[in-house]
Amino acid sequence: MVFSHALNALTAFMAANFPGWGCCHFSFDADQRILYIYPKTSHHRIAVLQDRDRLSQLDIGVEQFVVVHFEHPNTTISTVSNSI
């Protein structure tokens, strides 16, 4: 149940902060702190990748974002540590 709430919260956060991505599905590996992003089309994938710098700066408990689209190799975006 907690996992479901975490995925719902992440999905809502991503939709609110990145509305230009269009239709995407998400899955979250809580053990490895990886959020998988599944854009519906290649155009949506391009929109996600254009936000790679913003994604890498997020401090939301995710260490990596993996963009998955069947027509392209997976793209991994690692987050930058914001600790001083």
PyMOL commands that set and color helices and strands:
alter all, ss='L'
color gray80, all
select helices_A, chain A and resi 2-17+19-21+42-50+52-57
alter helices_A, ss='H'
color red, helices_A
select strands_A, chain A and resi 24-29+34-39+64-69+72-78
alter strands_A, ss='S'
color yellow, strands_A
deselect
rebuild
show_as cartoon
